[in-house]
Amino acid sequence: MGFQSLDVWRVPEVRGRLDWYFRVAVNEMPAKYLVCRRVEAPPDFREMGEDELWRLHEKLSESFHKLLEQVKKGSLELAELPAFRDSFLSVKVELVKRMVRHCNFCRWNCRVDRSNPTKLGTCQLDTTSRVSTYFHHRGEELPIRAPREAEQYSSHHATCAASSASTHTQ
């Protein structure tokens, strides 16, 4: 049985909510990181201060969303566009490199410099941490259900009490 023939895809609500995921998984649509690479960033962005870099991120985000809409509508083939060396994706990577110097990735917001291998924050993450899961989290109980983002770090230290099962919701 292939991915496309799983019973879950016949459930209209599931298919509706996960349509983009499904279309990427079956190679009908490109992954969003590939769209990010088609949005050009200025070559000097690495020299910008962090606040200026966040403003650039916001500006490039608008271009990204316009491009993504064209791809979704089928009015533009991603293969027709060049992938830039300095792209929106590059800006995102640069922001993460800077954020790791004053870590605020989890709710502890300890602001430790994780680029220094002898410094670990409350959660004990270092620079080799990887996000293993990222999803919209709606909560389990109807009265407290609210859209949130959740991420789970694959190298998250078991002694961190930020939340159960090493998952952080924001």
C-alpha positions, 0 to 999 in steps of 0.5 A, a space after each residue: 500500500 502506497 502513501 496515496 492509498 492510505 485510508 486517512 486521505 479519503 477523510 475529507 477533513 484530513 485531506 483538506 487540512 493536510 492538502 499541501 503536505 499531501 501534495 508535497 509528499 507525492 511530488 505534486 508541489 514543491 516543499 516550501 524551503 525550495 520556494 524560499 530559495 527562489 526569493 533573492 536576498 541582498 548579498 550584504 545581509 550577513 553584515 546587517 544587525 539583527 534588528 535590520 535582519 528581522 526587518 529584511 526577513 519580514 520584507 522577504 516573507 511578503 515576496 515568499 508568500 506572493 510567490 507561494 500563491 502563484 505556485 499553489 495556483 499553478 500560474 508559475 512553475 518553480 523550475 522556471 525560477 533560479 535558486 539564489 545563493 543568497 536567498 530568503 532561506 539563507 536569511 533564515 539560517 543567519 537569523 538562527 545562527 544569531 539567535 543561538 547566541 542569545 537562546 530563546 528557542 524554548 519557553 525558558 528564554 534563558 538567553 544563554 550563548 549556545 555557540 559556546 560549547 561550555 555553556 548550556 541553557 536550562 534545557 541543556 541544548 547545545 548548537 547540535 540540536 535539531 528540531 525533530 517535530 514542528 506542528 500546529 498544536 490545538 490542545 487536547 481539551 476543548 475548553 483550553 484549545 487554542 492554536 499554538 506552535 509546538 516543537 520537539 528537540 531531538 537532543 532535548 535533555 531529559 531533565 528539562 521541565 519546560 514541559 512533558 515529553 520534551 515538547 514546547 508549546 508557544 
